[in-house]
């Protein structure tokens, strides 16, 4: 028992102890793999969450912009939902830009419902490089050959589409005309659904049947949503310094005084009902960001599971390298590829622990979306370096032994 504990805790720091892995079973290897995933996950999560406050404090231009914007806005949180009596968009409104824009940052405040539909416009754009734009009616009048010269497009308007009874009746009439089985099933549930939900489902089905595929705009299968106006027109258009305040979340991107770019999102679930923010700008940003920790944990956990083959591949590569070198050296440790796996596996516990610490430190210097990649690279390098040290030491021992035997 004591030897097993000693092996587990000291093998990373001692070649003589790690070489004992050849004569041991695979349980240490399995345990090392499991703990590696745990440590790497914790390191990435800590690197994502903990440095944010420091990044925000180190962005004087963004924090000044936030303070200025919140000082002139009426914002209130109730039951985790943000509300504001007015809209603001410094991208498109000169008046809003004058009132809220600062230091190159743009502000959007739109607390309409997250699932509100956008009153989008449809057009067709020529694909010959000229960029001719025609309406759907003009497109429908073209020959089949001419239609191939145009691509379907939509334009978000930022106007909310209100589903009146008249609009829904028109959608139902169209769906009746296309003899949709999905619509027949929906009608059967009409009495069970709330009136507004029924209208929404009818409209979603109408958009799906009436227009070409919209997955390039709405990957959830929904009809175009008002919220995505800001993504397609601003974020997807290259905006890098902004703060979007929505009813259920906020999204921002800023640059620290050192030039590091930080993109983030936040929730309002941790704010007491009735919270306002004119005098609490800094707390507003950091508190909303840390409210996403649960979701961030889930996302990183799923990503680590999805990326599990990569740490396994790294272990395989290093073990194969070790096996080949040991075989070239004619080392007694070269008892098979399994022995090399077990030796390298003895380095996993502290290798992943050191990787997690290094990844956490990297969180202060590299973008959040690069953290998982950084953790994998650091982990691989630590395994490779530690194994190389063992191989170099083994080569020296074999050389010394051969020299002594020749005397």
Secondary structure, 3 states (H helix, E strand, C coil): CHHHHHHHHHCCCCHHHHHHHHHCCCHHHHHHHHHHHHHHHHHHHHHHHCCHHHHHHCCHHHHHHHHHHHHCCCCEEECCEEECCCCEECCCCHHHHHHHCECCEEEEEECCCCCCEECCEEEEEECCCCCCEECHHHHHCCCHHHHCCEEEEEECCCCEECCCHHHHHHHHHHHHHCCCHHHHHHHHCCCCCCHHHHHHHHHHHHHHHHCCCCCCCCCCCCCCECCHHHHHHHHCCCCCCEEEEECCCEEEEEECCCCCEEEEEECCCCCCCCECCCCCHHHHHHHHHHCCHHHHHHHHHHHHHHCHHHHHHHHHHHHHHHHHHHHHHCCCCCCCHHHHHHHHHCCHHHHHHHHHHHHHHHCCCCCHHHHHHHHHHHHHHHHHHHHHHHHHHHHHHHHHHHHHHHC
